[in-house]
Amino acid sequence: MVYFMAYLGILSLILLSTALAGHFSRRIGIPAVIGQLLVGIVLGPAVLGWVQGDTFVHMFSEIGVIILMFIAGLESNLELLKKYIKPAFSVAITGVILPLCLIFLTGKLFDFHMHEAIFLGVVFSATSVSISVEVLKELGYLESKEGMTILGAAVIDDILAVIILSTFVSLFGSAATSSEPKMSFLMTLLLQVLYFVGIYFVVKWIAPYLMSLSEKIFVPSAVILMSLVIGLGMAYIAELVGLSGVVGAFFAGIAIGQTPYKTSVDHSIEPIGYAVFIPVFFVSIGLNMTFDGLGKDLLFIIALTVVAVLTKWLGCGIGAKVAGMDYNSGDIIGAGMVSRGEMALIIAQLGYESKLLSADYYSSIILVIILTTLIAPFMLKAAVKRKKKAAK
């Protein structure tokens, strides 16, 4: 009972702090999400130590990011996503190759072992656009060609990162020598392919049928309940086949967005997400920040941050340019893909557990992931401003 009351106090503190931080962030002209990320740093171990990244916060944050990406899928225009799938592929591929190569070289420069340097590149080849989605929504750019390309590229990027991670851990990780039974890489890949085939059936038939069926269920908010079941269920199955849950949530949102229930679901899910779960997700990222060993690894942190930001920004920008987009569009897309967020944090954690990342640099790598996540919204907002100015 005492622990439960403590959790209620922590949740109240997070919600009040993020509301105030978001308000004042917008008043001074920066994205609200920046203030919420800073709340995590201030309340967490890095400064005050009042909130820890425990199971309670982790569970709320996981639901938060799933709801956030579900809303992004719900509000996405499927026709626009289809239209920009080719540039999305181009952006994702160049946005993985450039960081993978140059961050590997950065790791070697700081005397990383070969497999550690490669895995460092794997960590920073990942993208997490949950923060960018929030900024794009705030700026009214989510349904633009740049917003749709970012969303499409992020899904492809996620798949590429998972494939590279699965291959690398199975070949070089300590888990590879474990005596526990383990799904083979080819089986995992097959299940992932089947999952994406299944998405077609969900969008075309299953989601519309279930949403229609929900109207016949005599319980309050049955339609909203069914949409959550579809969203959480697809996220769960995505995790089972080795993909990120946000991929499943995003496509669940797209599936429901093609039904007549899109508007009512959107109006009901947003308050649930933004009132409780999504603020906790943004705070949880800041909770990973620590200033331990900052002085010792300062040069490494600066170098890795610069390379991480530039390789994603330039790599994705080049991909957009190759696909026929102009400089300003490439600028927005590159900035929108800079954030590494929870995807890179998960990969780094898996690498650490598999002995693919040294404990000596682990905290510094986590710090760089958070720095890219903090920098990305500023870059994205500035890029959108530059495009609007050029359009005048």
C-alpha positions as semicolon CSV with decimal commas, in nm:
position;residue;x (nm);y (nm);z (nm)
1;M;0,000;0,000;0,000
2;V;0,286;0,236;0,087
3;Y;0,454;0,163;-0,248
4;F;0,126;0,224;-0,434
5;M;0,081;0,563;-0,262
6;A;0,441;0,652;-0,353
7;Y;0,368;0,570;-0,718
8;L;0,062;0,795;-0,710
9;G;0,278;1,077;-0,577
10;I;0,542;1,021;-0,850
11;L;0,275;1,016;-1,123
12;S;0,119;1,338;-0,990
13;L;0,462;1,506;-0,980
14;I;0,541;1,398;-1,340
15;L;0,204;1,512;-1,478
16;L;0,212;1,851;-1,304
17;S;0,577;1,915;-1,397
18;T;0,531;1,819;-1,764
19;A;0,217;2,034;-1,794
20;L;0,401;2,339;-1,657
21;A;0,717;2,266;-1,859
22;G;0,515;2,223;-2,180
23;H;0,327;2,548;-2,115
24;F;0,639;2,758;-2,054
25;S;0,825;2,591;-2,344
26;R;0,553;2,700;-2,584
27;R;0,545;3,049;-2,430
28;I;0,913;3,097;-2,518
29;G;0,871;2,948;-2,865
30;I;1,026;2,601;-2,832
31;P;0,847;2,264;-2,876
32;A;0,662;2,153;-2,561
33;V;0,834;1,814;-2,578
34;I;1,170;1,978;-2,498
35;G;1,037;2,100;-2,165
36;Q;0,901;1,753;-2,090
37;L;1,233;1,588;-2,169
38;L;1,410;1,838;-1,942
39;V;1,167;1,751;-1,662
40;G;1,297;1,394;-1,679
41;I;1,658;1,515;-1,651
42;V;1,581;1,747;-1,356
43;L;1,360;1,503;-1,162
44;G;1,578;1,202;-1,242
45;P;1,914;1,073;-1,115
46;A;2,110;1,340;-1,307
47;V;1,989;1,629;-1,083
48;L;1,731;1,585;-0,803
49;G;1,693;1,206;-0,797
50;W;1,324;1,224;-0,706
51;V;1,207;0,993;-0,986
52;Q;1,377;0,670;-1,091
53;G;1,336;0,476;-1,416
54;D;1,172;0,182;-1,233
55;T;0,917;-0,071;-1,356
56;F;0,625;0,164;-1,287
57;V;0,765;0,447;-1,500
58;H;0,887;0,203;-1,766
59;M;0,543;0,043;-1,810
60;F;0,367;0,379;-1,835
61;S;0,626;0,507;-2,083
62;E;0,594;0,195;-2,302
63;I;0,217;0,245;-2,322
64;G;0,282;0,615;-2,389
65;V;0,502;0,560;-2,694
66;I;0,261;0,298;-2,832
67;I;-0,034;0,539;-2,798
68;L;0,172;0,821;-2,951
69;M;0,257;0,616;-3,260
70;F;-0,098;0,478;-3,276
71;I;-0,224;0,838;-3,295
72;A;0,040;0,915;-3,562
73;G;-0,089;0,623;-3,770
74;L;-0,450;0,724;-3,710
75;E;-0,383;1,079;-3,831
76;S;-0,170;0,968;-4,129
77;N;-0,302;0,989;-4,480
78;L;-0,258;0,640;-4,629
79;E;-0,267;0,770;-4,985
80;L;0,012;1,016;-4,905
81;L;0,213;0,740;-4,734
82;K;0,179;0,524;-5,047
83;K;0,272;0,822;-5,265
84;Y;0,595;0,885;-5,073
85;I;0,701;0,523;-5,014
86;K;0,984;0,546;-5,272
87;P;1,149;0,853;-5,113
88;A;1,093;0,688;-4,773
89;F;1,301;0,387;-4,887
90;S;1,573;0,615;-5,022
91;V;1,581;0,820;-4,699
92;A;1,587;0,510;-4,476
93;I;1,870;0,336;-4,665
94;T;2,105;0,637;-4,686
95;G;2,006;0,727;-4,329
96;V;2,129;0,387;-4,208
97;I;2,441;0,345;-4,424
98;L;2,607;0,681;-4,348
99;P;2,578;0,662;-3,965
100;L;2,677;0,294;-3,968
101;C;3,001;0,368;-4,158
102;L;3,111;0,699;-4,002
103;I;3,021;0,608;-3,643
104;F;3,214;0,283;-3,686
105;L;3,516;0,498;-3,783
106;T;3,453;0,724;-3,481
107;G;3,454;0,418;-3,255
108;K;3,783;0,297;-3,405
109;L;3,929;0,646;-3,353
110;F;3,862;0,604;-2,979
111;D;4,019;0,256;-2,974
112;F;3,699;0,052;-2,972
113;H;3,740;-0,316;-3,061
114;M;3,615;-0,406;-3,408
115;H;3,284;-0,561;-3,296
116;E;3,221;-0,276;-3,047
117;A;3,282;-0,012;-3,315
118;I;3,045;-0,190;-3,557
119;F;2,778;-0,220;-3,289
120;L;2,819;0,149;-3,202
121;G;2,727;0,219;-3,565
122;V;2,425;-0,013;-3,531
123;V;2,303;0,181;-3,225
124;F;2,316;0,516;-3,405
125;S;2,176;0,387;-3,733
126;A;1,841;0,358;-3,553
127;T;1,582;0,635;-3,557
128;S;1,299;0,713;-3,319
129;V;1,054;0,963;-3,465
130;S;0,811;0,966;-3,171
131;I;0,957;1,304;-3,067
132;S;0,954;1,432;-3,426
133;V;0,591;1,322;-3,464
134;E;0,498;1,539;-3,166
135;V;0,684;1,841;-3,310
136;L;0,535;1,788;-3,658
137;K;0,186;1,770;-3,506
138;E;0,253;2,089;-3,311
139;L;0,369;2,267;-3,628
140;G;0,084;2,128;-3,840
141;Y;0,329;1,942;-4,067
142;L;0,246;1,578;-3,995
143;E;0,044;1,531;-4,316
144;S;0,293;1,715;-4,537
145;K;0,505;1,527;-4,791
146;E;0,800;1,565;-4,551
147;G;0,597;1,432;-4,256
148;M;0,474;1,130;-4,454
149;T;0,826;1,057;-4,581
150;I;0,963;1,075;-4,225
151;L;0,696;0,834;-4,098
152;G;0,749;0,589;-4,385
153;A;1,129;0,608;-4,356
154;A;1,111;0,556;-3,979
155;V;0,920;0,229;-4,021
156;I;1,169;0,104;-4,284
157;D;1,460;0,227;-4,069
158;D;1,317;0,037;-3,772
159;I;1,298;-0,284;-3,975
160;L;1,656;-0,245;-4,106
161;A;1,786;-0,173;-3,754
162;V;1,610;-0,482;-3,614
163;I;1,749;-0,705;-3,894
164;I;2,105;-0,573;-3,844
165;L;2,072;-0,606;-3,465
166;S;1,935;-0,963;-3,484
167;T;2,216;-1,069;-3,718
168;F;2,490;-0,904;-3,516
169;V;2,376;-1,032;-3,175
170;S;2,330;-1,386;-3,309
171;L;2,683;-1,383;-3,459
172;F;2,887;-1,194;-3,200
173;G;2,684;-1,147;-2,881
174;S;2,740;-1,350;-2,565
175;A;2,379;-1,462;-2,603
176;A;2,486;-1,643;-2,919
177;T;2,675;-1,898;-2,712
178;S;2,391;-1,944;-2,464
179;S;2,258;-2,296;-2,413
180;E;1,898;-2,165;-2,410
181;P;1,690;-2,249;-2,718
182;K;1,680;-1,950;-2,951
183;M;1,483;-1,864;-3,262
184;S;1,703;-1,863;-3,571
185;F;1,760;-1,543;-3,765
186;L;1,589;-1,685;-4,076
187;M;1,284;-1,790;-3,874
188;T;1,266;-1,443;-3,718
189;L;1,290;-1,283;-4,062
190;L;1,018;-1,513;-4,196
191;L;0,786;-1,423;-3,907
192;Q;0,850;-1,053;-3,968
193;V;0,764;-1,090;-4,337
194;L;0,444;-1,275;-4,240
195;Y;0,365;-0,996;-3,995
196;F;0,379;-0,735;-4,272
197;V;0,164;-0,958;-4,494
198;G;-0,081;-0,979;-4,204
199;I;-0,092;-0,597;-4,181
200;Y;-0,252;-0,589;-4,528
201;F;-0,536;-0,815;-4,407
202;V;-0,577;-0,610;-4,089
203;V;-0,606;-0,282;-4,284
204;K;-0,830;-0,431;-4,555
205;W;-1,069;-0,655;-4,361
206;I;-0,993;-0,740;-3,996
207;A;-0,988;-0,388;-3,843
208;P;-1,304;-0,268;-4,028
209;Y;-1,489;-0,588;-3,924
210;L;-1,383;-0,564;-3,557
211;M;-1,466;-0,194;-3,538
212;S;-1,809;-0,262;-3,689
213;L;-1,861;-0,552;-3,448
214;S;-1,775;-0,327;-3,150
215;E;-2,096;-0,127;-3,210
216;K;-2,295;-0,438;-3,118
217;I;-2,119;-0,475;-2,780
218;F;-2,334;-0,329;-2,501
219;V;-2,061;-0,168;-2,291
220;P;-1,966;0,201;-2,264
221;S;-1,710;0,323;-2,521
222;A;-1,700;-0,016;-2,696
223;V;-1,563;0,138;-3,018
224;I;-1,274;0,303;-2,830
225;L;-1,211;-0,018;-2,637
226;M;-1,188;-0,219;-2,960
227;S;-0,946;0,034;-3,114
228;L;-0,718;-0,001;-2,809
229;V;-0,737;-0,381;-2,831
230;I;-0,631;-0,366;-3,198
231;G;-0,351;-0,114;-3,127
232;L;-0,207;-0,289;-2,823
233;G;-0,256;-0,633;-2,982
234;M;-0,065;-0,541;-3,298
235;A;0,212;-0,385;-3,086
236;Y;0,232;-0,704;-2,879
237;I;0,255;-0,931;-3,185
238;A;0,520;-0,702;-3,339
239;E;0,732;-0,747;-3,025
240;L;0,681;-1,126;-3,041
241;V;0,827;-1,144;-3,394
242;G;1,126;-0,924;-3,305
243;L;0,999;-0,587;-3,429
244;S;0,944;-0,276;-3,219
245;G;0,595;-0,242;-3,072
246;V;0,573;0,109;-3,218
247;V;0,567;-0,042;-3,569
248;G;0,258;-0,246;-3,481
249;A;0,090;0,050;-3,310
250;F;0,157;0,276;-3,609
251;F;-0,001;0,033;-3,857
252;A;-0,293;-0,031;-3,620
253;G;-0,358;0,344;-3,627
254;I;-0,345;0,341;-4,008
255;A;-0,590;0,047;-4,018
256;I;-0,846;0,222;-3,794
257;G;-0,786;0,548;-3,980
258;Q;-0,938;0,383;-4,292
259;T;-1,268;0,314;-4,112
260;P;-1,563;0,549;-4,045
261;Y;-1,461;0,550;-3,678
262;K;-1,139;0,748;-3,730
263;T;-1,263;1,083;-3,593
264;S;-1,437;0,946;-3,282
265;V;-1,139;0,725;-3,195
266;D;-0,893;1,013;-3,246
267;H;-1,095;1,246;-3,022
268;S;-1,112;0,984;-2,747
269;I;-0,760;0,838;-2,762
270;E;-0,573;1,171;-2,762
271;P;-0,696;1,273;-2,413
272;I;-0,607;0,929;-2,274
273;G;-0,256;0,948;-2,419
274;Y;-0,170;1,311;-2,357
275;A;-0,327;1,328;-2,010
276;V;-0,125;1,043;-1,859
277;F;0,092;0,807;-2,063
278;I;0,269;1,021;-2,325
279;P;0,413;1,274;-2,072
280;V;0,559;0,982;-1,875
281;F;0,724;0,852;-2,193
282;F;0,897;1,185;-2,259
283;V;1,010;1,208;-1,895
284;S;1,144;0,850;-1,905
285;I;1,394;0,946;-2,177
286;G;1,536;1,222;-1,956
287;L;1,560;0,979;-1,664
288;N;1,833;0,789;-1,851
289;M;2,062;1,092;-1,838
290;T;2,353;1,084;-1,597
291;F;2,651;1,312;-1,559
292;D;2,879;1,038;-1,418
293;G;3,212;1,024;-1,601
294;L;3,122;1,329;-1,809
295;G;3,463;1,496;-1,771
296;K;3,660;1,180;-1,850
297;D;3,469;1,107;-2,172
298;L;3,391;1,466;-2,275
299;L;3,585;1,451;-2,605
300;F;3,420;1,121;-2,699
301;I;3,073;1,257;-2,612
302;I;3,123;1,573;-2,820
303;A;3,268;1,384;-3,118
304;L;3,000;1,114;-3,114
305;T;2,717;1,368;-3,076
306;V;2,841;1,575;-3,372
307;V;2,887;1,268;-3,595
308;A;2,553;1,118;-3,485
309;V;2,361;1,436;-3,566
310;L;2,537;1,513;-3,895
311;T;2,529;1,160;-4,037
312;K;2,154;1,120;-3,987
313;W;2,072;1,474;-4,099
314;L;2,295;1,458;-4,409
315;G;2,231;1,090;-4,483
316;C;1,852;1,125;-4,480
317;G;1,875;1,462;-4,658
318;I;2,081;1,304;-4,935
319;G;1,825;1,022;-4,962
320;A;1,547;1,279;-5,003
321;K;1,748;1,463;-5,268
322;V;1,817;1,138;-5,458
323;A;1,439;1,076;-5,454
324;G;1,382;1,411;-5,626
325;M;1,294;1,637;-5,334
326;D;1,435;1,989;-5,299
327;Y;1,690;2,111;-5,045
328;N;1,436;2,246;-4,795
329;S;1,237;1,922;-4,792
330;G;1,560;1,724;-4,744
331;D;1,651;1,958;-4,458
332;I;1,320;1,889;-4,278
333;I;1,337;1,513;-4,338
334;G;1,700;1,492;-4,222
335;A;1,622;1,692;-3,906
336;G;1,314;1,478;-3,839
337;M;1,523;1,158;-3,847
338;V;1,802;1,279;-3,614
339;S;1,636;1,170;-3,288
340;R;1,753;0,827;-3,168
341;G;1,519;0,812;-2,866
342;E;1,389;0,486;-2,722
343;M;1,487;0,274;-3,025
344;A;1,859;0,345;-2,978
345;L;1,826;0,310;-2,599
346;I;1,678;-0,039;-2,644
347;I;1,949;-0,144;-2,892
348;A;2,224;-0,007;-2,665
349;Q;2,080;-0,197;-2,368
350;L;2,065;-0,521;-2,569
351;G;2,423;-0,466;-2,685
352;Y;2,541;-0,404;-2,330
353;E;2,371;-0,722;-2,205
354;S;2,527;-0,920;-2,495
355;K;2,876;-0,780;-2,416
356;L;2,885;-0,591;-2,747
357;L;2,933;-0,255;-2,575
358;S;3,196;-0,187;-2,312
359;A;3,085;-0,069;-1,966
360;D;3,355;0,201;-1,991
361;Y;3,162;0,396;-2,255
362;Y;2,805;0,277;-2,194
363;S;2,689;0,580;-1,988
364;S;2,845;0,819;-2,241
365;I;2,665;0,644;-2,529
366;I;2,332;0,674;-2,342
367;L;2,404;1,044;-2,287
368;V;2,470;1,097;-2,660
369;I;2,143;0,919;-2,749
370;I;1,957;1,159;-2,518
371;L;2,145;1,460;-2,657
372;T;2,041;1,371;-3,014
373;T;1,684;1,337;-2,889
374;L;1,702;1,683;-2,729
375;I;1,868;1,846;-3,032
376;A;1,631;1,698;-3,295
377;P;1,317;1,906;-3,212
378;F;1,517;2,232;-3,233
379;M;1,661;2,126;-3,570
380;L;1,320;2,022;-3,700
381;K;1,152;2,347;-3,597
382;A;1,435;2,552;-3,753
383;A;1,413;2,349;-4,077
384;V;1,036;2,406;-4,103
385;K;1,092;2,780;-4,047
386;R;1,353;2,787;-4,324
387;K;1,113;2,618;-4,566
388;K;0,830;2,859;-4,481
389;K;1,065;3,155;-4,524
390;A;1,185;3,023;-4,863
391;A;0,824;2,976;-4,976
392;K;0,738;3,344;-4,923
